[in-house]
Amino acid sequence: MNRRKKIKSILTKKAKQANLKANPKNKPKYISKAERAKLEAEANPMSSSEPDTTQEDNQ
């Protein structure tokens, strides 16, 4: 029984691995809220910290 069980488990493992390799996941990797905020801050560093000077020039 143990020999059969071991052989069966090895074969099912191989089948599962082959199935996973044949059908890769297309789901994007999860990015945490903190990481998203950090990436957004890096992408727009000037927009939030720079004061609006267009009104001063018009006066």
Biopython code that builds the backbone (N, CA, C, O; Angstrom):
import numpy as np
from Bio.PDB.StructureBuilder import StructureBuilder

atoms = [
    (1, "MET", "N", (0.832, -1.199, 0.000)),
    (1, "MET", "CA", (0.000, 0.000, 0.000)),
    (1, "MET", "C", (0.870, 1.254, 0.000)),
    (1, "MET", "O", (0.608, 2.189, -0.757)),
    (2, "ASN", "N", (1.902, 1.282, 0.842)),
    (2, "ASN", "CA", (2.748, 2.465, 0.923)),
    (2, "ASN", "C", (3.455, 2.744, -0.397)),
    (2, "ASN", "O", (3.593, 3.895, -0.810)),
    (3, "ARG", "N", (3.908, 1.659, -1.061)),
    (3, "ARG", "CA", (4.606, 1.843, -2.329)),
    (3, "ARG", "C", (3.657, 2.436, -3.362)),
    (3, "ARG", "O", (4.028, 3.353, -4.095)),
    (4, "ARG", "N", (2.435, 1.916, -3.424)),
    (4, "ARG", "CA", (1.436, 2.444, -4.358)),
    (4, "ARG", "C", (1.124, 3.912, -4.067)),
    (4, "ARG", "O", (1.048, 4.738, -4.976)),
    (5, "LYS", "N", (0.947, 4.211, -2.798)),
    (5, "LYS", "CA", (0.612, 5.565, -2.384)),
    (5, "LYS", "C", (1.731, 6.530, -2.764)),
    (5, "LYS", "O", (1.477, 7.637, -3.238)),
    (6, "LYS", "N", (2.974, 6.095, -2.549)),
    (6, "LYS", "CA", (4.106, 6.949, -2.859)),
    (6, "LYS", "C", (4.210, 7.197, -4.367)),
    (6, "LYS", "O", (4.433, 8.326, -4.802)),
    (7, "ILE", "N", (4.049, 6.152, -5.145)),
    (7, "ILE", "CA", (4.108, 6.284, -6.606)),
    (7, "ILE", "C", (2.983, 7.176, -7.101)),
    (7, "ILE", "O", (3.189, 8.029, -7.965)),
    (8, "LYS", "N", (1.784, 6.974, -6.545)),
    (8, "LYS", "CA", (0.650, 7.786, -6.947)),
    (8, "LYS", "C", (0.880, 9.253, -6.595)),
    (8, "LYS", "O", (0.577, 10.134, -7.400)),
    (9, "SER", "N", (1.410, 9.527, -5.406)),
    (9, "SER", "CA", (1.658, 10.907, -5.009)),
    (9, "SER", "C", (2.716, 11.565, -5.892)),
    (9, "SER", "O", (2.603, 12.744, -6.227)),
    (10, "ILE", "N", (3.739, 10.806, -6.268)),
    (10, "ILE", "CA", (4.771, 11.348, -7.153)),
    (10, "ILE", "C", (4.173, 11.689, -8.513)),
    (10, "ILE", "O", (4.458, 12.750, -9.068)),
    (11, "LEU", "N", (3.352, 10.801, -9.049)),
    (11, "LEU", "CA", (2.750, 11.036, -10.361)),
    (11, "LEU", "C", (1.760, 12.202, -10.328)),
    (11, "LEU", "O", (1.702, 12.994, -11.268)),
    (12, "THR", "N", (0.990, 12.305, -9.256)),
    (12, "THR", "CA", (0.049, 13.427, -9.167)),
    (12, "THR", "C", (0.797, 14.747, -9.022)),
    (12, "THR", "O", (0.374, 15.764, -9.570)),
    (13, "LYS", "N", (1.906, 14.735, -8.286)),
    (13, "LYS", "CA", (2.729, 15.934, -8.156)),
    (13, "LYS", "C", (3.258, 16.375, -9.513)),
    (13, "LYS", "O", (3.223, 17.558, -9.851)),
    (14, "LYS", "N", (3.748, 15.407, -10.288)),
    (14, "LYS", "CA", (4.270, 15.723, -11.621)),
    (14, "LYS", "C", (3.165, 16.267, -12.516)),
    (14, "LYS", "O", (3.385, 17.207, -13.280)),
    (15, "ALA", "N", (1.977, 15.677, -12.422)),
    (15, "ALA", "CA", (0.850, 16.125, -13.236)),
    (15, "ALA", "C", (0.441, 17.546, -12.857)),
    (15, "ALA", "O", (0.154, 18.364, -13.730)),
    (16, "LYS", "N", (0.415, 17.840, -11.564)),
    (16, "LYS", "CA", (0.063, 19.183, -11.103)),
    (16, "LYS", "C", (1.088, 20.204, -11.577)),
    (16, "LYS", "O", (0.721, 21.292, -12.021)),
    (17, "GLN", "N", (2.367, 19.861, -11.487)),
    (17, "GLN", "CA", (3.418, 20.779, -11.929)),
    (17, "GLN", "C", (3.316, 21.043, -13.427)),
    (17, "GLN", "O", (3.477, 22.178, -13.874)),
    (18, "ALA", "N", (3.048, 19.992, -14.201)),
    (18, "ALA", "CA", (2.906, 20.155, -15.650)),
    (18, "ALA", "C", (1.699, 21.026, -15.970)),
    (18, "ALA", "O", (1.751, 21.849, -16.885)),
    (19, "ASN", "N", (0.616, 20.851, -15.225)),
    (19, "ASN", "CA", (-0.586, 21.651, -15.432)),
    (19, "ASN", "C", (-0.336, 23.122, -15.104)),
    (19, "ASN", "O", (-0.793, 24.011, -15.823)),
    (20, "LEU", "N", (0.385, 23.371, -14.024)),
    (20, "LEU", "CA", (0.701, 24.750, -13.640)),
    (20, "LEU", "C", (1.609, 25.411, -14.666)),
    (20, "LEU", "O", (1.457, 26.595, -14.967)),
    (21, "LYS", "N", (2.545, 24.649, -15.196)),
    (21, "LYS", "CA", (3.464, 25.197, -16.184)),
    (21, "LYS", "C", (2.750, 25.490, -17.498)),
    (21, "LYS", "O", (3.068, 26.470, -18.171)),
    (22, "ALA", "N", (1.798, 24.656, -17.863)),
    (22, "ALA", "CA", (1.067, 24.826, -19.116)),
    (22, "ALA", "C", (0.081, 25.983, -19.036)),
    (22, "ALA", "O", (-0.193, 26.622, -20.052)),
    (23, "ASN", "N", (-0.458, 26.267, -17.855)),
    (23, "ASN", "CA", (-1.449, 27.329, -17.680)),
    (23, "ASN", "C", (-0.942, 28.355, -16.679)),
    (23, "ASN", "O", (-1.334, 28.317, -15.512)),
    (24, "PRO", "N", (-0.077, 29.273, -17.110)),
    (24, "PRO", "CA", (0.441, 30.267, -16.161)),
    (24, "PRO", "C", (-0.641, 31.257, -15.754)),
    (24, "PRO", "O", (-1.606, 31.482, -16.484)),
    (25, "LYS", "N", (-0.465, 31.835, -14.592)),
    (25, "LYS", "CA", (-1.436, 32.790, -14.065)),
    (25, "LYS", "C", (-1.272, 34.126, -14.787)),
    (25, "LYS", "O", (-0.150, 34.588, -14.995)),
    (26, "ASN", "N", (-2.374, 34.738, -15.164)),
    (26, "ASN", "CA", (-2.355, 36.033, -15.816)),
    (26, "ASN", "C", (-2.721, 37.156, -14.862)),
    (26, "ASN", "O", (-2.805, 38.320, -15.254)),
    (27, "LYS", "N", (-2.933, 36.799, -13.623)),
    (27, "LYS", "CA", (-3.335, 37.777, -12.619)),
    (27, "LYS", "C", (-2.128, 38.636, -12.243)),
    (27, "LYS", "O", (-1.045, 38.099, -12.006)),
    (28, "PRO", "N", (-2.294, 39.964, -12.186)),
    (28, "PRO", "CA", (-1.164, 40.813, -11.808)),
    (28, "PRO", "C", (-0.800, 40.631, -10.334)),
    (28, "PRO", "O", (-1.642, 40.288, -9.505)),
    (29, "LYS", "N", (0.459, 40.867, -10.039)),
    (29, "LYS", "CA", (0.937, 40.726, -8.677)),
    (29, "LYS", "C", (0.306, 41.801, -7.795)),
    (29, "LYS", "O", (0.144, 42.941, -8.230)),
    (30, "TYR", "N", (-0.053, 41.448, -6.558)),
    (30, "TYR", "CA", (-0.693, 42.382, -5.631)),
    (30, "TYR", "C", (0.318, 43.414, -5.153)),
    (30, "TYR", "O", (1.438, 43.071, -4.773)),
    (31, "ILE", "N", (-0.083, 44.672, -5.174)),
    (31, "ILE", "CA", (0.746, 45.758, -4.668)),
    (31, "ILE", "C", (0.001, 46.389, -3.499)),
    (31, "ILE", "O", (-1.146, 46.814, -3.638)),
    (32, "SER", "N", (0.661, 46.445, -2.353)),
    (32, "SER", "CA", (0.003, 46.956, -1.153)),
    (32, "SER", "C", (-0.298, 48.446, -1.285)),
    (32, "SER", "O", (0.257, 49.139, -2.137)),
    (33, "LYS", "N", (-1.184, 48.912, -0.425)),
    (33, "LYS", "CA", (-1.619, 50.307, -0.451)),
    (33, "LYS", "C", (-0.432, 51.243, -0.202)),
    (33, "LYS", "O", (-0.324, 52.295, -0.832)),
    (34, "ALA", "N", (0.445, 50.862, 0.709)),
    (34, "ALA", "CA", (1.616, 51.677, 1.018)),
    (34, "ALA", "C", (2.556, 51.748, -0.184)),
    (34, "ALA", "O", (3.106, 52.808, -0.486)),
    (35, "GLU", "N", (2.736, 50.622, -0.862)),
    (35, "GLU", "CA", (3.597, 50.598, -2.048)),
    (35, "GLU", "C", (3.012, 51.455, -3.161)),
    (35, "GLU", "O", (3.740, 52.164, -3.855)),
    (36, "ARG", "N", (1.671, 51.387, -3.332)),
    (36, "ARG", "CA", (1.027, 52.207, -4.364)),
    (36, "ARG", "C", (1.218, 53.688, -4.076)),
    (36, "ARG", "O", (1.490, 54.468, -4.989)),
    (37, "ALA", "N", (1.079, 54.080, -2.818)),
    (37, "ALA", "CA", (1.257, 55.482, -2.438)),
    (37, "ALA", "C", (2.702, 55.912, -2.672)),
    (37, "ALA", "O", (2.958, 57.022, -3.140)),
    (38, "LYS", "N", (3.633, 55.038, -2.347)),
    (38, "LYS", "CA", (5.048, 55.341, -2.539)),
    (38, "LYS", "C", (5.368, 55.502, -4.026)),
    (38, "LYS", "O", (6.082, 56.428, -4.412)),
    (39, "LEU", "N", (4.841, 54.605, -4.858)),
    (39, "LEU", "CA", (5.069, 54.702, -6.297)),
    (39, "LEU", "C", (4.439, 55.964, -6.882)),
    (39, "LEU", "O", (5.012, 56.599, -7.767)),
    (40, "GLU", "N", (3.268, 56.317, -6.386)),
    (40, "GLU", "CA", (2.593, 57.522, -6.863)),
    (40, "GLU", "C", (3.378, 58.772, -6.468)),
    (40, "GLU", "O", (3.479, 59.720, -7.246)),
    (41, "ALA", "N", (3.930, 58.768, -5.262)),
    (41, "ALA", "CA", (4.725, 59.909, -4.802)),
    (41, "ALA", "C", (5.999, 60.042, -5.632)),
    (41, "ALA", "O", (6.434, 61.156, -5.925)),
    (42, "GLU", "N", (6.592, 58.926, -6.009)),
    (42, "GLU", "CA", (7.792, 58.965, -6.843)),
    (42, "GLU", "C", (7.459, 59.441, -8.255)),
    (42, "GLU", "O", (8.264, 60.125, -8.887)),
    (43, "ALA", "N", (6.295, 59.088, -8.742)),
    (43, "ALA", "CA", (5.907, 59.466, -10.099)),
    (43, "ALA", "C", (5.565, 60.947, -10.183)),
    (43, "ALA", "O", (5.822, 61.573, -11.212)),
    (44, "ASN", "N", (4.995, 61.522, -9.135)),
    (44, "ASN", "CA", (4.587, 62.926, -9.126)),
    (44, "ASN", "C", (5.243, 63.687, -7.973)),
    (44, "ASN", "O", (4.529, 64.152, -7.085)),
    (45, "PRO", "N", (6.552, 63.831, -7.946)),
    (45, "PRO", "CA", (7.170, 64.510, -6.802)),
    (45, "PRO", "C", (6.972, 66.020, -6.824)),
    (45, "PRO", "O", (6.946, 66.642, -5.762)),
    (46, "MET", "N", (6.834, 66.626, -7.988)),
    (46, "MET", "CA", (6.739, 68.083, -8.081)),
    (46, "MET", "C", (5.318, 68.599, -7.913)),
    (46, "MET", "O", (5.130, 69.715, -7.428)),
    (47, "SER", "N", (4.324, 67.830, -8.293)),
    (47, "SER", "CA", (2.951, 68.328, -8.318)),
    (47, "SER", "C", (2.404, 68.674, -6.939)),
    (47, "SER", "O", (1.652, 69.642, -6.819)),
    (48, "SER", "N", (2.740, 67.941, -5.915)),
    (48, "SER", "CA", (2.156, 68.197, -4.603)),
    (48, "SER", "C", (2.978, 69.184, -3.781)),
    (48, "SER", "O", (2.402, 69.887, -2.949)),
    (49, "SER", "N", (4.292, 69.274, -3.971)),
    (49, "SER", "CA", (5.114, 70.125, -3.123)),
    (49, "SER", "C", (5.359, 71.507, -3.717)),
    (49, "SER", "O", (5.752, 72.411, -2.980)),
    (50, "GLU", "N", (5.148, 71.710, -5.007)),
    (50, "GLU", "CA", (5.419, 72.989, -5.659)),
    (50, "GLU", "C", (4.210, 73.915, -5.564)),
    (50, "GLU", "O", (3.106, 73.515, -5.934)),
    (51, "PRO", "N", (4.387, 75.130, -5.082)),
    (51, "PRO", "CA", (3.249, 76.061, -4.994)),
    (51, "PRO", "C", (2.850, 76.558, -6.373)),
    (51, "PRO", "O", (3.647, 76.545, -7.311)),
    (52, "ASP", "N", (1.621, 76.990, -6.479)),
    (52, "ASP", "CA", (1.094, 77.470, -7.750)),
    (52, "ASP", "C", (1.535, 78.920, -7.949)),
    (52, "ASP", "O", (1.119, 79.802, -7.198)),
    (53, "THR", "N", (2.382, 79.171, -8.965)),
    (53, "THR", "CA", (2.924, 80.506, -9.195)),
    (53, "THR", "C", (2.208, 81.242, -10.312)),
    (53, "THR", "O", (2.557, 82.390, -10.588)),
    (54, "THR", "N", (1.236, 80.648, -10.961)),
    (54, "THR", "CA", (0.563, 81.285, -12.096)),
    (54, "THR", "C", (-0.261, 82.486, -11.639)),
    (54, "THR", "O", (-0.363, 83.461, -12.384)),
    (55, "GLN", "N", (-0.846, 82.457, -10.459)),
    (55, "GLN", "CA", (-1.640, 83.583, -9.983)),
    (55, "GLN", "C", (-0.770, 84.766, -9.622)),
    (55, "GLN", "O", (-1.185, 85.904, -9.839)),
    (56, "GLU", "N", (0.416, 84.553, -9.084)),
    (56, "GLU", "CA", (1.326, 85.622, -8.702)),
    (56, "GLU", "C", (1.845, 86.354, -9.942)),
    (56, "GLU", "O", (2.035, 87.570, -9.911)),
    (57, "ASP", "N", (2.076, 85.611, -11.042)),
    (57, "ASP", "CA", (2.581, 86.222, -12.269)),
    (57, "ASP", "C", (1.530, 87.101, -12.940)),
    (57, "ASP", "O", (1.885, 88.085, -13.589)),
    (58, "ASN", "N", (0.270, 86.778, -12.802)),
    (58, "ASN", "CA", (-0.795, 87.517, -13.455)),
    (58, "ASN", "C", (-1.090, 88.851, -12.783)),
    (58, "ASN", "O", (-1.660, 89.730, -13.429)),
    (59, "GLN", "N", (-0.733, 89.044, -11.520)),
    (59, "GLN", "CA", (-1.067, 90.269, -10.785)),
    (59, "GLN", "C", (-0.087, 91.376, -10.990)),
    (59, "GLN", "O", (-0.252, 92.458, -10.428)),
]
sb = StructureBuilder()
sb.init_structure("model")
sb.init_model(0)
sb.init_chain("A")
sb.init_seg("    ")
for serial, (resi, resn, name, xyz) in enumerate(atoms, 1):
    if name == "N":
        sb.init_residue(resn, " ", resi, " ")
    sb.init_atom(name, np.array(xyz, "f"), 0.0, 1.0, " ", f" {name:<3s}", serial, name[0])
structure = sb.get_structure()
